[in-house]
Amino acid sequence: MVIDTKSAFKPVLELVIAAPRGFCAGVDRAIRIVELAIEKHGAPVYVRHEIVHNRYVVDALREKGAIFVEELDEVPDGAPVVFSAHGVPKSVPVEAQGRGLDYLDATCPLVSKVHRQAERLVAAGRHIVFIGHAGHPEVIGTFGQVPAGAMSLIETAADAELFMPADPANLAFLTQTTLSVDDTAAVVAVLQRRFPEMQPPRGEDICYATSNRQSAVKAIAAECDAMLVIGAPNSSNSVRLVEVAEREGVRARLLQRAADLDWSLLDGVRTLGLTAGASAPEILVREVIALLATRYEIVEREVETTRETVAFKLPRGLEAAA
């Protein structure tokens, strides 16, 4: 009997898996809020915007009875509604109250912390320089916490160089929670050089999960020929992981599901890095590994740079249901 050795043996692929990766405490909390709201009220429960930026998660919640809408005018009177983890402008809960809607706020507590800082700074008479990405729901929600004109958006170091405030001596800065740590540091450096009296935030605004996942990518990048990041294209923290890997000199691609894998990325690759954004569940990581195993003999190795123990409380009214 003749054995075809080419088909009988798979090439070995070393898989270096970053840890921490995937769901953060804020995402866990937001998803649980929707699930418990469905248990409490019955289906359907309406959710304003994607609860988190991941299609798999959104589809799974839709199957359980969630209906995702863009604005509150799509929510029927008397129906329960959940606000997404990214936060909403103050006008949204005011509108919900005015219509008598039973609403739950799934805003990540770390985003809420930025909201409270914005309110305090404006109350103290400071103009806020907000570092973030235009159009992102978190940016829209944060700008909606303060009066119009009280905050200016800066996206890049070039923007920071061109920024001309009315009162340079009375500034403060805050940031979106899901930014690139390195890019943000560069923007802040420009602002602090130009406006040395600018007040920094109380503590780091970029959330622990964003920072930890970026650090984990940096820790494995040097030993990887390429890297896959599991996450959605509208997930800021996932896109930042791709950028971090590329900045470290590694070819990297964002992947929503295993079926989206472009096998040509693996040409010549012997060691592949793998991570997932904070809104991507572990099941999608295992799905990708299972697909890779159809063509390769997989040797897995996890590199853990820190262990996350953060957990957030559920809103009142849902704690008992949990």
Secondary structure, DSSP 8 states (H G I E B T S, - for coil): ----HHHHS--EEEEEEEES-S--HHHHHHHHHHHHHHHHH-S-EEEES-SSS-HHHHHHHHHHTEEEESSGGGS-TT-EEEE-TT---THHHHHHHHTT-EEEE---HHHHHHHHHHHHHHHTT-EEEEES-TT-HHHHHHHTTS-TTSEEEE-SHHHHHH---S-TTSEEEEE-TTS-HHHHHHHHHHHHHH-TT-B--SS--S-HHHHHHHHHHHHHHTT-SEEEEES-TT-HHHHHHHHHHHHTT-EEEEESSGGG--GGGGTT-SEEEEEE-TTS-HHHHHHHHHHHTTTSEEEEEEEES----------TTTTTT-
